[in-house]
Amino acid sequence: MGASGWTYYVPFERDRDAALRRLQQKVFRACDYYRRPRTRKPKTLAELRKLAGEDGTHSILDMMRVVPPPATPGEVTLDMNIERWGTISELHPQDLLEFFGTTKPTRVQVEERIDELRDWRNRNVGTLVVIYKSGKPDELLFTGYSGD
């Protein structure tokens, strides 16, 4: 089948992990994920992950946790580290500058570069970007590829 790209915008929260969990519950309740044909609808996210197996859900549901951003700019090989699979992290501040010319990108700036952001890391390692409005944090972007 191949991996599937996903992009979600949510209201800003300081606690990135809480924002991820809230988004995942919304996606799970909406059944906005891939499920093998003729499989029963899971009752919990844990059950869905078990049913999906290595194929994954092709959604944000494949991400397990938010981890700190890379220690060095340009680090796109996080996906090669098995310990990073299923994680999502912000970009290094220098990478934000490379992408947007600022460390406080607006929604317009992010949308202009969304394909590159989604492609920044290989599948099963997502990218998180804080989006600013009038110089203040306004939204969080979660994007990446997952599934097989």
Stockholm file with secondary structure:
# STOCKHOLM 1.0

chainA/1-148         MGASGWTYYVPFERDRDAALRRLQQKVFRACDYYRRPRTRKPKTLAELRKLAGEDGTHSILDMMRVVPPPATPGEVTLDMNIERWGTISELHPQDLLEFFGTTKPTRVQVEERIDELRDWRNRNVGTLVVIYKSGKPDELLFTGYSGD
#=GR chainA/1-148 SS CCCEEEEEEEECCSCHHHHHHHHHHHHHHTTCSCCCTTCCCCSSHHHHHHHHGGGCCSSGGGCCEECCCCSSTTCCGGGGSGGGTTEEEECCHHHHHHHHSSSSCBHHHHHHTHHHHHHSSCTTEEEEEEEEETTEEEEEEEEEEECC
#=GC SS_cons         CCCEEEEEEEECCSCHHHHHHHHHHHHHHTTCSCCCTTCCCCSSHHHHHHHHGGGCCSSGGGCCEECCCCSSTTCCGGGGSGGGTTEEEECCHHHHHHHHSSSSCBHHHHHHTHHHHHHSSCTTEEEEEEEEETTEEEEEEEEEEECC
//
